[in-house]
Amino acid sequence: MKFRFWKYLIFILLLAYITSSCGPKLPSKRILFIGNSYTDLNGGLDTHLLEFAPNSKSARITPGGYTLQNHWEDANTLEAIRSGDWDVVVLQEQSQNPVTNYYNFFAYAQKLDAEIKKAGAETVMFMTWERPDSVQYGVTAQAVNNAYTALGQQLGVKVAPVGLAFSMALQERPDLKLYVEDGHPTPEGTYLAACVFFGFIYQQSPVGNSYGGDVSNEDKAFLQSIAAKVLGQ
C-alpha cells in the first residue's frame, strides 16, 4: 500500500514538472508579410518568427524596393490577401515613403487594410527604423515613428514598434550594428524584429526563448530583453 502511494506521488510530481516546464501553449497563427527587402533579407523575417512559434504558418511577398502602392497594383499580392488564408497580414512600407510621401503611404495602406479586413484578417503595420543615408531628407527614427503612429491612429490598426526597439537598443549599445548605411537590417536587426513581432503577435515575452538565429548568445539575450521592454512585457 505504501509503495503504491509513493509511486502515485512520484507520478503526480513528474506530471506537474512536465506541465510547468512546457510553459504556456502558443496559439497557432497564419501570418502573411507584405513588404520588400527589409522583410526579405537574412532568410526572411517570417522564417525567423516561425522558429519562435513553430506551430504557426507564415509566408512573405517581398520584391526588392516595393512600396505599398506597388503591392496594391500587384495581382499576386491581392490574390494572397483575398485568399482568406491568413489571421494576420503585416504591411511594411518602403523605408523612406512614410516620411517623404505620407499621403501615398496612407492612401495605399488604407486600400490594403480594407482588403485585409474584408478577407477576415487583422492588419499589423511594421514600423521600420531610421535610414542613415536619408537622414538629410528627414528620415529619422522620430519621423518614422510619428508617421506609423499617425497611420495606426487614423486607420485604427496596430503598429509593431520595431523601429522603437532599434532606437532603444542603440541607445543602450551604440556599438551594435542593426542595419547598414542604406538601412537594410543585419542579422542582428532581423533577429530583433522577429523578437518584437513574436512578443507583439503572440502576447508573450521573447525573453528566455532558445532560438537565437545567427546572433551571439550575448546579443540574443540583449535583443530579447529590448523587445520585451519596448512591448512592456
N, C-alpha and C positions, 0 to 999 in steps of 0.2 A: 504494500500500500504506500509506504514511504517512498519507494523507488518510483512509483507512478507519479506521485506528487512532484518530485524533483524533476522528472522527465517533462511533465506538463509545464512546470515553472520555467525550465530552460527554453522550451519551445516558445512560450509567451514572450520571454525576454529577447530571444532571437528575432521573432517577428517584429517586435517594437523597434529593434535596432535597424532592421532592414527598411522598415517603413520610414523611419526618421532620416536615414541616410540617403534615401532616394529624393527627398525634397519634394516641393510642390510640382505636380504634373503640369507640363506646359500644354496649353491648348493648341490644337492643330490649326494653322493659318495658311491661306493661299495668298501669296504676295507677288504682285507684278511691279517691277521697277521700270519706269519710263524716264529716260534721260539721255546722257551722252557719255563721253569717255570718262568723266568724273565718276560715274557709277560703274563703268565697264572695266577700268584698269585694275591691275593686281588680282586678276582672276574673277573679278565681278563681285560687287558688294553683296549681291543676292546669295552667292555661294558661301561667302563667309557667314552671313546671317544664318544659313541653314546648318552650319556647324554648331551654332548656339542652340538652334531649335530644329533638330534633325527630323522630327515628326511632321514638319511643315512642308510646303511646296512653294517653290519660287521660280521666277523667270525674269528676264530683262530684255528690253528693247532699247538699245543704246548706241545708235550710229554716231560716229565722231562729229562733234560740232553742232549737233542738233539743238534747235530751240523748241519750245512748246508749240510754236506755230508750225515748224516742220513736222512735228508729230501729228498735229491736227490735220495736216494735209497728206499724211501718210496712211494709206489704206490698211497697211499691216498693223499699225498701232490701234486704229479704230476697231479693226476686226478683233484684236486681242481684248480690248476693253469690253466690247459688246458681247463677247462670248459668254460672259457671266461666270467665268471660271475662278474669279478672284474674290477674296474677302477684303483685301486692302490693295489699293493702287497708289504707288509712290510717284510723285511728279518732281523731277529735278530739271530746273531751267538752266539754260546756258549761263555760265558764271557771271557775265557782265550785264546781261539783259535786265535783271530786276532793278538795277540802279540806273543804267543808261537809257532804258526804254521801258519804264514801268507800265505805261499804257498797254504796250504789246504783251508784256508779261501777264498783266491782269486779264486782258481780253482772252488770251488762249488758255490760261489756267481756268478761267470761268467756263469756257466751252468744254474743255476736257472734264472738268469736275461734274458738269451736268450729265455727260455721257457715263461717267463712272457711277454716279448715283442712280441713274436710270437702269444700269446693269446690276444694281443691288450691292455695290461695293462701297467702301469708305475711302475717301481721298486723304492722303497724307503728303504734305509738302516737305521736300528735302531742302532745308536751309543749308546753303553752301557757305563758303568762307571767303576771307579777303584774298584778292588776287594781286600778288606783288607787282606784276608788270602793268597793272591797270589802276594802281592807287592814284596816279595823277589824273585819272578820269573819274575819280570819286568812288571806285570800287573798294571801299574799306570794309572792315569787319562790321563796324557800326551801321554803315549804309545798307549792307546786305541784310543784316538783322532787321533793320527798320522796314525794308521792303517786304520781306517774308512775313513779318509780324502784321503789317498793314494788310497784306493779301489775306492772311488767315482770318483776320477780323472781318474783312469785307465779305469774304465768301463763306465764313462760318466753317472753315476746315482746320484740321490740326496741322501743326508745323513741328517736325522733328528738329530740335535745335542743334544740329551737328556743328554749324558754324560757331555757336556759342561755346561748345565743347572744345573746338580748336583754339579759340581765344583763351579759354581758361587754362588749357594745357600749356600753351606757350607763355602765359604769364608766370606759371609755376616753374616751367622748364624751357627757357628760351633756346637752349641748345638742341631741343628735339626737332627733328625735321619731319613735318607732317605733310608738306607739299613742296613742289619745285617752283621755279620762278614764274611759270605760266599758270600756276595754281593747281596743276594736276596732283592728286594725292600720292604720297609714298605708301609703301606697305603699312607703315605706322598710321598714316592718315586714314587709309581704308579700314584698318582694324578699329580705330576709334569710332569711325562712322558706323561700323557694324555693331559695336557695343551700344552706341546711342540708339540705333534702331531696335536692337533686341530689348533694351530696357523700355523704350517708348511703346513698342507694339505689344509686347507681352506683359508689361507692367511688373517686371521682375528685375531686380538688380543684377547686372552682369558680374559683380564682384565675386570672385572665387570660381568663376566658370573655368573649366580646364582647357578650353580651346584658346590657343594663343596665336594662331595664324603664323605669319612669318616674322614675328617680333620677338625680342628677348623676353625672358621671364620678368625682368625688372620693368621693362616697358609695358608688358601685358598687365601687370598689377597696377601700374600707374594709370594707364589709359582706361582700364575698367573702373578705377576709382573716380576718374574725371567724369566719365559718362554717368555714373551713379550720382555724383554731386550735381551736375547740371540738370538732372532729372528729379532731384530731390528724393533719391531713394536711399 
